[in-house]
Amino acid sequence: AAEAKRVAAALKPFGRTEIQRTELDGNDWYAVNVYPDGHGSVDDVLKAAWSHGAPDALVVRD
């Protein structure tokens, strides 16, 4: 949870962040979602995520 909070804090300048927890096989897994508010491009958000400990970050468009 601490790592997810750290990543979410680093991505907060780009928009609203949300942390989701999922349990699988007795382990907790965390996802950090970012809802951009126009402060930076999608590429900027991805680069920030990658550089702050989320190497598997990807874009999902709604």
C-alpha positions in Angstrom: 0.0 0.0 0.0 2.8 2.4 0.8 4.3 2.0 -2.7 0.9 2.7 -4.3 0.5 5.8 -2.2 3.9 7.0 -3.2 3.2 6.5 -6.9 -0.2 8.2 -6.5 1.3 11.2 -4.8 3.9 11.5 -7.7 1.1 11.4 -10.3 -1.3 13.8 -8.5 0.0 16.9 -10.4 -1.5 15.3 -13.6 -5.1 14.9 -12.2 -7.2 12.9 -9.8 -5.7 9.7 -8.5 -7.3 6.6 -7.1 -5.9 3.5 -5.5 -7.6 0.1 -6.0 -6.8 -3.0 -4.0 -7.4 -6.5 -5.2 -6.7 -9.8 -3.4 -5.4 -12.7 -5.4 -4.1 -16.0 -3.9 -3.8 -14.4 -0.5 -1.8 -11.4 -1.7 -2.8 -7.8 -2.0 -2.3 -6.1 -5.4 -2.6 -2.4 -5.9 -3.5 -0.3 -9.0 -3.1 3.4 -9.2 -5.6 5.1 -11.6 -5.0 8.6 -12.9 -7.8 10.7 -14.3 -6.0 13.5 -16.2 -7.1 17.1 -15.9 -5.1 18.5 -18.8 -1.8 19.2 -16.9 0.5 17.2 -19.2 0.0 14.8 -22.0 -0.7 11.1 -21.8 3.0 10.6 -22.6 4.0 12.8 -19.7 1.8 10.8 -17.3 3.2 7.5 -18.5 6.8 8.8 -18.2 6.1 10.0 -14.7 4.6 6.7 -13.7 7.5 4.7 -15.1 10.1 6.9 -13.4 8.3 6.7 -10.0 8.1 3.0 -9.7 5.3 1.8 -11.9 7.1 0.1 -14.8 4.0 -1.7 -15.9 1.9 1.5 -16.3 -0.3 1.6 -19.4 -3.1 3.8 -20.8 -6.7 2.6 -20.8 -9.1 4.9 -22.6 -12.7 5.0 -21.7 
